[in-house]
Amino acid sequence: MDIAQPSSGPATELGSEPRTGWRGVGLPLLVAGIGVGVGVLLHLRDPHVEGSYGTCPVYALTGWYCPGCGGMRAVHNLTDGHVLDALHSNLLAIPLVVAFVVWVTDWTVQAWRGQKMRLPSISRTTMWTFFALLAIYTVVRNTPWGTLFTPV
């Protein structure tokens, strides 16, 4: 015979309290530190020097600039304060760096409050629009008309 027990509220197990304050922000701060470390590395070791980080595999195999080609150069240019050169190296780098900073900041605030990380969500239409624009960007930067978008 099954006897239902009345519940007096949500059951909490020992040690299952959410981590708040400094105890909760360890992982977000680690990810932020890795991002800063990558920026420092790209500032100190110039990706404009041929062979300093190897060659893009897509470019090596096809001769086409992929959407990420020039991204490291763009971050290097950003760390030098050359925003226009960064945009010329890779148009996507600045929005991606800003998105990373916003995401890690929000994650840190959420962790400080003891809440879970929020993952960005986009609609299916937005996703396919983004992929279409990414494909157009890739094609245009590999044509004679898209020399503005080729990595420098």
C-alpha positions as a printed Julia matrix, in Angstrom:
152×3 Matrix{Float64}:
  0.0    0.0     0.0
  1.34   3.4    -1.03
  0.98   6.13    1.58
  1.53   9.69    0.38
  3.62  11.79    2.71
  2.71  15.47    2.93
  5.58  17.68    1.91
  6.57  20.62    4.0
  8.39  22.41    1.18
 11.27  21.76   -1.16
 13.69  19.18    0.1
 17.24  20.43    0.42
 20.11  18.06    0.71
 23.17  18.82    2.73
 25.56  20.96    0.67
 23.05  21.71   -2.09
 22.68  25.38   -1.24
 23.58  27.61   -4.17
 27.02  29.14   -4.0
 26.82  32.9    -3.73
 29.36  35.67   -3.54
 33.01  34.84   -4.09
 32.36  31.09   -3.78
 30.15  31.12   -6.89
 32.2   33.21   -9.29
 35.28  30.99   -9.6
 34.45  29.45  -12.98
 33.25  32.68  -14.63
 36.37  34.48  -13.43
 38.52  31.62  -14.74
 36.9   31.95  -18.19
 37.36  35.74  -18.06
 41.02  35.23  -17.14
 41.51  32.88  -20.08
 39.97  35.52  -22.36
 42.3   38.18  -20.99
 45.23  35.79  -21.33
 44.42  35.17  -24.99
 44.24  38.93  -25.55
 47.63  39.44  -23.87
 49.16  36.59  -25.9
 47.83  38.07  -29.14
 49.15  41.48  -28.13
 52.63  40.21  -27.29
 53.06  37.73  -30.16
 52.0   39.55  -33.32
 49.89  37.37  -35.63
 50.8   39.69  -38.53
 54.21  37.98  -38.59
 53.87  35.18  -41.11
 53.93  31.74  -39.51
 53.73  33.0   -35.93
 50.57  30.95  -35.33
 50.59  28.73  -38.39
 48.19  28.95  -41.31
 44.42  28.76  -41.38
 43.59  25.21  -42.52
 40.67  26.41  -44.67
 42.89  28.94  -46.42
 45.71  26.41  -46.8
 43.41  23.81  -48.39
 41.14  26.03  -50.51
 42.8   29.43  -50.88
 39.6   31.02  -49.55
 39.39  33.21  -46.46
 37.04  31.6   -43.96
 34.82  33.8   -41.74
 37.41  33.51  -38.96
 40.47  34.41  -41.04
 42.05  37.54  -39.66
 40.36  37.17  -36.26
 43.62  36.91  -34.34
 45.0   39.88  -36.25
 41.86  41.82  -35.42
 42.23  41.11  -31.68
 45.88  42.14  -31.89
 44.85  45.38  -33.58
 42.21  45.95  -30.88
 44.81  45.53  -28.14
 46.89  48.18  -29.92
 43.87  50.5   -30.11
 43.56  50.31  -33.91
 39.81  49.76  -34.26
 39.63  50.44  -38.02
 42.45  48.0   -38.7
 40.63  45.44  -36.54
 37.46  45.91  -38.58
 39.47  45.54  -41.78
 41.16  42.34  -40.55
 37.89  40.7   -39.56
 34.54  42.44  -39.41
 33.18  39.86  -36.95
 35.91  40.15  -34.32
 34.69  43.26  -32.5
 31.06  42.06  -32.12
 32.32  38.66  -30.92
 34.7   40.21  -28.37
 31.9   42.48  -27.11
 29.49  39.51  -26.93
 32.09  37.5   -24.96
 32.59  40.35  -22.47
 28.83  40.82  -22.01
 28.25  37.07  -21.6
 31.04  36.57  -19.05
 29.93  39.67  -17.12
 26.34  38.44  -16.98
 27.52  34.95  -15.99
 29.63  36.43  -13.17
 26.71  38.51  -11.87
 24.39  35.49  -12.02
 26.96  33.32  -10.21
 27.46  36.0    -7.55
 23.7   35.88   -6.87
 23.73  32.06   -6.74
 21.76  31.69   -9.99
 22.51  29.56  -13.02
 24.25  30.91  -16.1
 21.89  32.25  -18.75
 22.53  30.96  -22.23
 21.61  33.27  -25.09
 18.68  32.11  -27.15
 17.78  33.15  -30.65
 14.88  32.3   -32.89
 15.2   29.92  -35.8
 14.74  32.82  -38.24
 17.53  34.81  -36.58
 19.83  31.79  -36.68
 19.27  31.14  -40.4
 19.59  34.85  -41.16
 22.92  34.88  -39.32
 24.16  31.82  -41.26
 23.06  33.38  -44.57
 24.89  36.63  -43.75
 27.95  34.62  -42.71
 27.91  32.8   -46.06
 27.5   36.09  -47.95
 30.36  37.62  -45.93
 32.56  34.63  -46.76
 31.81  34.8   -50.49
 32.16  38.6   -50.72
 35.51  38.68  -48.9
 36.87  36.21  -51.46
 35.83  38.22  -54.55
 37.58  41.18  -56.17
 34.78  43.43  -54.85
 35.4   42.39  -51.25
 39.0   43.46  -50.82
 37.85  45.69  -47.94
 37.01  42.52  -46.0
 40.22  40.57  -46.63
 42.55  40.15  -43.64
 45.46  42.6   -43.4
